[in-house]
Amino acid sequence: MSLSRADIENIARLARLELTEAEIPVYVDSLSKIFAFVGELDRAPTGDIAPMAHPLPGLAQRLRADEVSEANRRDTYQKNAPQVEAGLYLVPKVIE
């Protein structure tokens, strides 16, 4: 896929970027090359490849034990809050 000058100007507007006249052709070329590379990846035959959870066969992610590692400091944190009740932060209603 090749991008045009108008495409780059639209992308820059959406991203709130201000590009100079000299930068636009550079972006046209660079982004067109990126899209072309992604297009090449799309053509790779992946239909017979099964999804995997780990790149090395027979291995799985090591998981740490689900244990409490820090003390509960909720009361300390809530001392600075303007309003709390039953361990919850109270906030003003903003939607009626």
Residue pairs with C-beta under 8 A, 6 or more apart in sequence:
1 32
1 35
1 36
1 39
2 32
2 35
2 36
3 28
3 31
3 32
3 35
4 28
5 24
5 25
5 28
7 28
8 19
8 24
8 27
8 28
8 31
9 19
9 24
11 31
12 18
12 19
12 27
19 27
53 60
53 61
54 60
54 61
74 87
78 84
78 87
78 89
81 89
82 90
83 89
83 90
83 91
84 90
